[in-house]
Amino acid sequence: MPPFVYWITKYDPADRDERGHYTGAEDAVSDHGPVEEAYLAAIAAFAEAAGIDRLEIREPEIGGFVHLGLEPQVDGYGLTGLFPDGLAGFHDGALVPIGVGLELVRAMLRGNGAWCRLEAGGAFAVHVGWDQYLYIGSKLPCEPALARTRTLGLFPERVDASPYDFAPDDPAYVQRPADADFWARLQWTVSAHRAVFLEEVFAGNASRWHRLTRDNIETVRAQLAPRAQLAVWPDLLIPVDQAVAARPDEGLVEIVWEDEDGQITSTVVDETRFEAVTSQLAGARAAGVVSMYAGEDLPLFTAVLPDSDGVLRARWQTEPTPSDRDWAFLKSLRRGQVVTGTVTTIASFGVTFVDIGGFTAMINLPELSWRPFDHPSDVVSVGQEVMAAVLDVDMVWERVPLSLRAVQEDPWPQVAPKVGQVVMGTITKIVPFGVFVRIEDREDGFQGLVHASELNESSGGLVEVGDVLTVKIIDVDLAHWRIVLSHVQAGSAMEGQLCD
């Protein structure tokens, strides 16, 4: 809210008790006449004094299952004729001239079913309370507008802030933007699930549903209202009779149905309206029921559309799904970052899974250790706490590969200077093209290959696993982590030493 905030009412401050509660005879509804016009004239005076000719709609809402206005909600929510595109024009970020802004205030004063904040950056703001309280904020003191407001018979008071200032439900929660990563994730989800639903909420309870396929995602995307909240759902629709049978006996639910033309509609109802809505499903080809209670039925993931410049200015917040929470966590990770986690699973195919702050990351076999091993359980165990480096953060597949060896000293450079040395090692494996020999006296010691051509003819067909073999280190390939050994050259080198 701008620095100069005024509380403007039709209620005389003299008619308040010691606790500040109004005790006068003014009714808390619009008179649809002189007082209502006085409110609108006061707003116009403040806007003129502040040099404001357009207002931005923020957090628009329309009446749904719950209506807080003191007057009956009307058809069209008081928005009829205000927007060329109809209800879709009543979206977050829409710029309207002062005249349209005043008509929106009129609808809010009457409790017609539409509500929003009206703002002009940090320079001007208008907030309307359902009980005929009005808050105007301005970057300027607007003394002429204050005088005009008093002559209109209204009572302006300077206050610190508007009680209708926007405040996030969870200040720590960061809403997911519908950016390139989101659309790539959606493409993958549609491919995996064959078809999913996209729920587009553009004004509080005003929503549109879209059935997505791999072929229509971009078409649907181009039709979305600016700054809309998006929720990606699996296929919710089942035969109508099954959906009706699955309906709870009581509680708040959203019923979604698809007609014969493929049009998808939804409405929020409780048990008092179940029967009325059920009658509307007679001509539907499929329907679904979604619980409105927190944590019961959640979409796959959610997002909010950023503006055309990529900046997320909409302030909507939705209940985060597991995927949303994973996304928020992934946004905090960077390549090369060292994390601590607990080994949760060692899969049969060799991948090790690690819990890092509630997210499951994975370690592929080559990243477990610099040194050779037969099975991941030779390196780690379930329940063990490990430190690992983040190799990548895949926002689309929501995967984080880790590396244990990246936080360990690379021992391979210590092996390279040993080229030319003759050592004794244990045969660990026999293959058709040679044998592998461990050249270090430790269970996870480095192993090298003695090609069949480099085996001494006298021992070529007689060696067994566990035998000790004298070999010469003839090459260490650091790029591919390979050691080449020779039994033949080891014998030659030893003979040469004897001759010396």
C-alpha positions, 0 to 999 in steps of 0.5 A, spaced: 500 500 500 502 507 498 504 511 504 498 515 505 492 511 507 485 513 508 479 510 511 473 512 508 466 511 510 459 513 511 459 512 518 460 518 523 466 517 527 462 520 533 457 514 533 463 509 535 463 506 542 469 505 546 472 499 542 471 503 536 465 499 534 460 503 530 453 504 533 449 508 529 443 507 524 447 507 517 446 500 514 452 496 512 449 495 505 449 500 499 444 505 498 444 504 490 444 512 490 447 518 493 452 515 498 454 510 493 455 515 488 459 519 494 464 513 494 465 513 487 466 521 487 471 520 492 475 515 489 475 519 482 478 525 486 483 521 489 485 518 483 485 525 479 489 528 485 494 522 484 495 523 477 492 516 476 488 515 470 488 507 469 488 502 475 490 494 475 486 489 477 489 484 482 487 478 485 480 478 482 474 473 485 467 472 483 462 469 487 462 461 488 459 457 493 461 462 499 458 469 498 460 474 503 456 480 501 450 483 505 446 483 498 444 478 494 449 476 488 446 478 481 447 474 475 454 476 471 457 478 478 456 486 477 461 485 471 456 485 465 458 490 459 465 492 463 469 487 459 469 486 451 471 479 452 466 478 458 468 474 464 475 472 461 477 480 461 476 480 469 483 477 470 489 479 474 493 484 471 488 487 467 488 495 466 482 498 466 480 506 465 478 509 472 471 509 469 471 501 469 474 501 475 469 505 479 464 501 476 468 495 479 467 499 486 460 499 485 459 492 484 463 491 490 459 496 494 453 492 492 456 485 494 454 483 486 459 477 487 465 480 484 471 483 488 478 485 487 484 490 489 485 496 484 492 498 484 497 503 480 503 500 482 506 503 488 502 509 487 495 508 488 490 503 491 483 502 492 480 496 497 473 495 498 470 492 504 464 488 504 461 492 510 461 499 506 468 500 508 473 503 503 481 504 503 484 509 498 492 509 498 496 514 495 503 516 494 501 523 495 497 526 501 491 529 496 489 534 501 484 537 495 481 530 495 480 529 502 477 536 502 472 533 497 471 527 500 468 531 506 464 535 502 461 529 499 458 527 506 463 522 507 468 521 513 476 520 511 481 518 516 488 517 516 490 510 518 497 506 517 495 500 512 489 497 509 486 491 512 485 488 505 493 489 503 495 482 500 498 478 504 500 471 502 497 465 505 504 462 506 510 467 506 515 462 505 512 458 499 514 460 492 509 459 487 511 455 481 511 459 474 509 456 468 515 457 464 519 453 459 521 447 465 513 447 466 511 446 459 516 441 458 514 437 464 507 438 462 509 435 455 512 429 458 506 428 463 501 428 457 505 423 453 506 419 459 498 419 461 496 419 454 491 425 456 491 430 462 486 435 464 489 443 465 484 447 470 485 454 468 483 459 474 483 466 472 478 470 477 477 466 484 472 461 482 472 462 475 475 456 471 476 453 465 478 446 464 481 443 458 483 436 456 490 436 453 493 431 448 500 431 445 497 435 439 493 441 442 498 443 448 500 449 444 493 451 442 490 451 449 496 455 451 495 460 447 488 461 449 489 462 457 488 468 460 493 472 463 496 470 470 492 464 470 493 459 476 494 452 472 493 446 475 494 439 472 490 433 473 490 426 471 484 424 467 478 425 473 472 423 468 469 416 469 462 414 467 456 418 470 453 413 474 460 411 477 461 418 479 454 419 482 455 413 486 462 416 489 459 422 491 460 423 499 454 424 503 456 430 505 462 435 504 464 440 499 466 438 493 468 440 485 464 436 480 467 436 473 463 433 467 464 433 460 458 434 455 457 430 448 460 436 445 467 435 449 465 441 453 468 441 460 464 444 466 465 444 473 462 447 479 463 447 487 457 444 491 456 441 498 450 436 500 445 441 499 446 442 492 448 435 490 441 433 487 441 439 483 447 438 480 446 431 479 440 433 474 445 437 470 449 430 469 443 427 465 446 429 458 454 428 460 458 423 457 463 423 463 464 426 470 468 426 476 468 428 483 474 432 487 474 434 494 475 441 496 478 439 503 486 441 504 490 435 502 485 430 500 485 431 492 491 434 489 493 436 482 499 433 479 502 440 479 500 447 479 503 453 476 502 461 475 502 464 468 508 469 468 507 476 464 510 476 457 516 478 459 517 472 463 516 475 470 511 472 475 507 478 478 501 474 479 500 473 487 496 467 487 497 461 492 495 454 491 496 448 496 503 445 494 503 438 491 508 433 492 511 435 485 510 443 487 514 441 493 520 437 489 520 443 484 521 448 490 527 444 493 530 443 486 530 450 485 535 451 491 540 446 488 546 447 484 551 443 480 557 442 484 553 443 491 555 438 496 549 435 500 548 430 505 543 425 505 541 418 507 541 412 503 534 409 502 534 404 497 539 400 493 536 397 487 536 391 484 539 394 477 544 397 481 542 405 482 542 407 489 537 412 492 538 417 497 534 422 501 536 429 501 531 433 505 525 429 503 527 429 495 529 422 493 536 423 489 540 417 485 547 415 485 549 411 478 554 405 479 560 409 476 559 415 481 559 411 487 567 410 488 573 411 484 575 404 486 572 398 483 567 394 487 562 388 485 556 391 488 553 398 491 553 394 498 560 394 498 560 401 498 554 404 502 548 401 506 541 402 507 541 408 513 548 410 512 549 418 511 553 420 506 555 426 503 555 427 495 556 432 490 550 434 485 551 432 478 545 435 475 538 438 476 533 436 471 527 440 472 523 437 467 524 429 469 525 432 477 531 428 477 538 429 481 544 425 480 549 425 485 556 423 486 560 420 492 566 420 488 566 427 486 567 429 494 573 424 494 580 425 492 581 422 486 587 416 487 588 415 479 593 420 479 597 416 484 597 410 479 600 414 473 607 414 476 607 407 477 608 405 469 614 401 468 614 398 475 613 390 476 608 388 481 605 382 484 598 381 484 592 377 485 588 374 479 580 377 480 577 375 474 578 370 468 575 372 461 576 370 454 581 375 452 585 375 458 585 376 466 584 381 471 589 382 476 589 387 482 595 390 483 594 393 490 594 390 496 586 392 498 580 389 497 578 395 493 585 395 490 585 397 482 585 392 477 588 392 470 588 387 464 593 382 462 591 381 455 591 373 453 597 375 448 601 378 454 600 372 458 607 367 459 605 361 454 607 357 460 602 359 465 596 362 459 592 356 460 593 354 467 592 360 471 586 360 476 582 366 480 586 367 486 593 366 483 598 371 484 601 373 478 607 377 477 606 383 472 609 389 469 604 396 469 605 398 461 600 403 461 595 407 465 589 411 461 587 416 466 581 418 461 578 411 461 580 409 468 584 403 465 590 399 467 594 395 462 598 390 464 603 384 462 606 378 464 610 377 459 614 383 460 614 382 467 618 376 466 623 380 461 624 385 466 626 380 471 631 376 467 634 383 465 635 385 472 638 378 474 643 379 468 645 385 471 
